[in-house]
């Protein structure tokens, strides 16, 4: 259920929704999808565009969480708290972002997918974009010898942006053999490490929802370069910020990135 902040509920009619959804893990471990790339890329977008928070999703499908404001730019908003699933909006660009920071409870992933689809339908989004990632070490030969960036479009989305992405020379996610080395006749969509990406994509195909999945192959570790590559790739399509071909796009990292890998070794130990 979407809960607005304030007395008025924001309108998302004809908006573009960009979202990142944490991965479901066994035993409800507090971890997100491989590399965290989609979350980091969404962080860059929200921070750079200074998107205000307009509400949150209230659901028992996510592991509860509360923390300090990850996008605090001054002492005025440094005391604000963030929760597991928050919605940010920028009416001038007709843009909304859903940032989910905790994993989905394993037994409730189908319920959560239904919740997301219901919210997308009721909000009137023109199109939705899911940022995701997949294990680099599980690529096949054709995926290794090319860019790590891929996309998927539901049938409803193909009518809207298929020609645009072809002009950009984006590469569609390949189907891989179900039985590698034995038979290549049976193909399947395989996104290892992508959490509910495949399930949500399949559901949106059945529900005739315009959805694009933009993902990258990556490995665990320092995934900041992967996040910049993914958001720059998305910016080539949506033109969220101005960019110069001779100069890298200027994205502003949020304050929460300062301790992305911890605070270091305490000097008092030595």
matplotlib code that plots the C-alpha trace (Angstrom):
import matplotlib.pyplot as plt

x = [0.0, 1.3, 1.3, 1.8, 3.8, 1.6, -2.2, -2.3, -1.6, 0.8, -0.4, 1.8, -0.4, 1.8, 4.9, 7.9, 8.8, 12.3, 12.8, 15.2, 14.0, 16.2, 16.8, 15.0, 17.4, 17.0, 16.6, 15.8, 19.4, 19.8, 21.4, 20.5, 20.9, 24.3, 26.6, 23.9, 24.3, 20.7, 20.4, 23.6, 22.5, 19.1, 21.0, 22.9, 19.7, 17.8, 20.8, 21.7, 18.2, 17.5, 14.2, 12.0, 10.5, 6.7, 5.7, 6.5, 5.2, 3.8, 3.9, 4.8, 6.6, 9.9, 12.2, 11.5, 14.2, 14.7, 17.8, 19.0, 18.3, 20.7, 20.4, 20.8, 22.4, 22.3, 21.5, 17.9, 17.1, 19.8, 17.5, 14.9, 14.5, 14.2, 12.4, 12.5, 10.6, 10.4, 9.0, 10.6, 9.1, 10.0, 6.9, 8.8, 10.3, 7.3, 9.6, 9.2, 11.6, 11.0, 14.0, 13.7, 16.5, 15.8, 15.2, 11.9, 10.8, 11.3, 7.8, 6.1, 7.8, 4.7, 2.6, 5.1, 5.1, 1.3, 1.6, 4.0, 1.9, -1.3, 0.4, 1.8, -1.7, -3.5, -0.9, -1.2, 2.5, 3.1, 6.1, 8.2, 12.0, 13.5, 17.3, 18.9, 22.1, 23.2, 26.2, 29.0, 30.6, 27.5, 27.5, 27.8, 30.3, 28.1, 27.6, 31.2, 32.4, 30.3, 29.1, 27.9, 24.8, 21.5, 17.8, 14.4, 11.1, 7.6, 5.3, 3.5, 6.8, 8.1, 5.4, 6.7, 10.5, 11.7, 12.8, 14.6, 16.7, 17.6, 18.9, 20.9, 22.3, 21.4, 21.8, 18.8, 19.2, 19.9, 18.0, 20.4, 20.2, 18.4, 20.8, 24.2, 26.4, 23.6, 20.8, 20.4, 16.8, 15.2, 16.0, 15.1, 15.5, 18.1, 19.0, 21.1, 21.5, 18.7, 16.2, 12.6, 13.6, 12.6, 9.3, 8.3, 9.1, 7.0, 4.1, 4.2, 4.2, 1.0, -0.6, 0.2, 2.3, 4.9, 8.1, 11.8, 14.5, 17.9, 20.6, 24.4, 26.5, 28.8, 30.6, 30.5, 32.9, 33.3, 30.4, 30.5, 32.0, 29.2, 26.6, 28.0, 28.0, 24.4, 23.0, 25.0, 23.5, 20.0, 20.7, 21.5, 17.9, 16.0, 18.3, 17.9, 20.8, 22.8, 25.9, 28.8, 30.3, 33.7, 33.1, 31.7, 28.3, 28.2, 26.4, 26.5, 27.1, 24.9, 26.3, 25.5, 28.3, 31.0, 30.9, 29.9, 32.7, 32.8, 34.5, 38.0, 40.2, 39.9, 43.2, 42.8, 43.8, 47.4]
y = [0.0, 3.5, 5.9, 9.6, 12.0, 15.0, 15.5, 15.2, 12.2, 12.9, 12.1, 9.9, 10.1, 9.8, 9.5, 7.3, 5.0, 3.9, 1.3, -1.0, -4.1, -6.0, -9.7, -12.4, -14.6, -17.9, -17.6, -13.9, -12.7, -8.9, -8.8, -7.3, -8.4, -9.0, -6.0, -3.7, -1.9, -0.9, 0.5, 2.6, 3.8, 4.9, 6.6, 8.7, 9.7, 10.7, 12.6, 14.4, 15.4, 16.3, 14.3, 14.9, 12.0, 11.9, 8.6, 5.0, 1.5, -0.1, -3.9, -7.0, -8.5, -6.7, -7.0, -3.9, -1.2, 2.3, 4.5, 8.0, 10.0, 8.7, 11.9, 14.5, 17.6, 19.9, 19.9, 20.7, 17.2, 15.2, 14.1, 12.6, 8.8, 6.4, 3.1, -0.1, 1.2, 4.8, 6.8, 9.9, 12.2, 15.1, 16.5, 18.7, 15.7, 13.5, 11.1, 8.9, 6.5, 3.6, 2.7, -0.6, -1.1, -4.5, -8.0, -9.5, -12.2, -15.4, -16.8, -13.5, -12.7, -13.5, -11.4, -8.5, -8.7, -8.5, -5.4, -3.7, -4.4, -3.2, 0.0, 0.6, 0.1, 2.3, 5.1, 5.4, 5.3, 5.5, 3.2, 1.5, 0.8, -1.8, -1.5, -4.8, -6.9, -10.5, -12.6, -12.0, -15.4, -17.1, -15.6, -17.8, -17.2, -14.8, -12.6, -12.5, -11.0, -7.9, -5.0, -6.1, -3.9, -5.5, -4.7, -6.5, -5.1, -6.4, -6.5, -3.4, -1.5, -2.6, -0.5, 2.6, 2.5, -0.4, 1.8, 4.3, 1.5, 0.1, 3.5, 3.6, 0.2, -1.3, -5.0, -7.2, -9.9, -13.2, -16.4, -19.2, -22.9, -24.9, -27.8, -26.2, -28.4, -30.9, -29.2, -25.6, -26.0, -25.0, -21.5, -19.7, -16.3, -16.6, -13.8, -15.4, -13.1, -10.8, -11.5, -11.2, -9.5, -12.4, -13.0, -9.3, -9.1, -12.2, -10.9, -7.5, -9.4, -11.2, -8.0, -6.0, -3.4, -1.3, -2.4, -2.2, -4.0, -2.4, -4.5, -5.2, -8.2, -7.7, -9.3, -8.6, -6.0, -2.3, -1.8, 2.0, 1.9, -0.5, 1.9, 4.9, 2.8, 1.7, 5.2, 6.7, 4.0, 4.9, 8.6, 8.0, 7.0, 9.2, 12.3, 12.8, 15.2, 17.1, 15.3, 16.2, 13.6, 14.9, 15.0, 12.4, 13.0, 14.7, 12.6, 13.5, 10.7, 10.9, 11.4, 7.8, 6.6, 8.1, 4.9, 2.5, 0.1, 1.0, 3.6, 2.1, 0.7, 2.7, 4.5, 3.6, 0.0, 1.1]
z = [0.0, -1.0, 2.0, 1.0, 3.1, 3.9, 3.5, -0.3, -2.4, -5.3, -8.9, -11.0, -14.1, -17.2, -15.1, -15.7, -12.8, -12.2, -9.5, -7.9, -5.9, -3.5, -4.0, -2.1, -0.2, 1.7, 5.4, 5.0, 5.0, 5.0, 1.5, -1.8, -5.4, -6.8, -6.7, -5.4, -8.8, -9.3, -5.9, -6.3, -9.7, -8.2, -5.4, -8.0, -9.8, -6.7, -5.3, -8.5, -9.4, -5.7, -5.9, -2.8, -1.0, -1.4, 0.3, 1.0, 0.5, 3.6, 3.3, 5.4, 2.4, 3.2, 6.1, 8.3, 8.4, 9.6, 9.2, 8.8, 5.6, 3.0, 0.9, 3.6, 2.1, 5.1, 8.8, 8.0, 6.7, 8.4, 11.1, 8.8, 8.8, 5.8, 5.6, 3.6, 0.5, -0.3, -3.3, -4.7, -7.3, -9.6, -11.3, -13.6, -15.4, -14.8, -13.0, -10.0, -8.3, -6.0, -3.8, -1.9, 0.6, 2.2, 0.8, 0.1, 2.5, 0.5, 1.1, 0.0, -3.2, -5.4, -3.1, -3.4, -7.2, -7.2, -4.9, -7.2, -10.3, -8.6, -7.5, -11.0, -12.5, -10.0, -10.2, -14.0, -14.8, -18.6, -18.4, -15.7, -15.7, -13.5, -12.8, -12.1, -12.3, -12.9, -12.0, -14.5, -13.9, -15.2, -18.7, -21.8, -24.6, -26.6, -23.5, -22.5, -25.8, -25.7, -23.4, -20.0, -20.4, -21.4, -21.7, -21.8, -23.0, -22.3, -25.4, -24.2, -23.9, -27.3, -29.0, -27.1, -27.2, -29.3, -32.2, -29.8, -28.2, -31.6, -32.7, -29.5, -30.4, -27.1, -26.7, -25.7, -23.1, -24.8, -24.2, -23.2, -23.8, -21.1, -21.7, -22.7, -24.7, -25.3, -27.1, -28.2, -29.4, -26.0, -24.9, -21.7, -20.1, -17.4, -14.9, -12.1, -9.1, -10.3, -7.6, -8.7, -12.0, -14.2, -12.2, -12.3, -16.0, -16.7, -14.7, -16.5, -19.8, -18.8, -17.3, -20.5, -18.4, -20.2, -18.4, -19.4, -17.5, -17.8, -16.2, -16.2, -15.6, -12.5, -9.6, -5.9, -4.7, -5.4, -7.7, -7.9, -11.5, -12.5, -11.0, -13.0, -16.1, -15.6, -14.9, -17.8, -20.0, -18.8, -19.3, -22.9, -23.3, -20.8, -20.8, -17.1, -16.9, -19.5, -20.7, -23.0, -25.3, -24.5, -20.8, -18.3, -17.0, -13.7, -11.1, -7.4, -5.0, -1.8, 1.6, 2.5, 0.2, 2.5, 4.6, 1.8, 2.9, 6.6, 8.6, 8.4, 11.2, 14.4, 15.1, 18.8, 18.0, 17.3]

ax = plt.figure().add_subplot(projection="3d")
ax.plot(x, y, z, "-o")
ax.set_aspect("equal")
plt.show()
